Amino acid sequence: MSIFIESIRVGTVKKFNSFLNVTVFCRYKVSVTARDDVPFFGPELPNPAVFKKGPEFKEFLLTKLINAENACYKAEKFAKLEVSEIPV
């Protein structure tokens, strides 16, 4: 399972007399991949999957990561490893 976060910087430049005013907005594009045996985990990505920095993005990302970890425990390959390492 992988979660990719790409920083997108969008800026505007305005010239006032001899001064430049540069405004930069930072947004984050998120994409998720997982093996076929990992069950679906939420929350779903919005369309488009672009977030502004802030508490909503932080909450989404933490929830997605926790749910991804829990889903990985249910994957067939991981479950086999877990069972084989239990001492008898």
N, C-alpha and C positions, 0 to 999 in steps of 0.2 A: 504494500500500500504506500502510495506517495501522494503528498500534497504539495503542489508547486505554487509559489507566490511570486508574481512578477510585479515589480514596481513600475508604475506608469507615471511619468512626470509630464504634466501639461502646463505650459506657461504662456503668459501673455507679456508683451513688452509694449509700453506706451511711452512716448516721448513728450515731456512737458518742458517747453523752452529748451534749456540745455541739460535737463535732468532726465534720466531714464528710470521708469518705474517697472520693475519686473515682479510679476506675481507667479508663483509656482504652486500648482495643486498636485499633491501626491495621492495617487489612487493605487489600489492593489488588485491585480487580476489573479483569480484563483482557479486552479484546475486540480482534479483528483483522479488518480488511477488506482486500481486494485486488481489483484489476481482474480481469476474466474471463481475460485472456491471461497472467496471472501464474500459473505452476504452483504446486501445493500445496507448502508448506514446513513443516517440523516445528520443534520438537516440538509435538504436538497440545495444545490447551488441555484441562485437566482439567475435569470437570463436578462442581461449579460451578467457574468460573475465578476463584477467590478465593485470594489468597496472603497469607501473613504476611510481614512484613519479615524478611529474613534471607538467608543465603548461597544457599539453594535458589531463592528468588525471583530473586536477582541472576543466578545461573547460567542459569535458565530464560529470563529476559529477554534477556541477552546472546546466548544461543544462537539465540533466536527472531529477534532483530534481524540477526544475521549471516546466517542462513539466508534471511531476507526479502530482504536486499540481493542475495544470490546468485540468488534466484529472479527478482528484477526484471530482472537482466541477461538472463535467458532469455525475457522477455516480447517478443512480436512487435514492438510499437511501439518499445521501447528498442533492440532488435537492429537495426532499420532506421536509427535515429539513429546508432548506433555505426558501421555500415558506411558511411553517407553522409559521415561526418566524417573518414575515412581519406584522407590526401593521396595523389594519384596521381603 
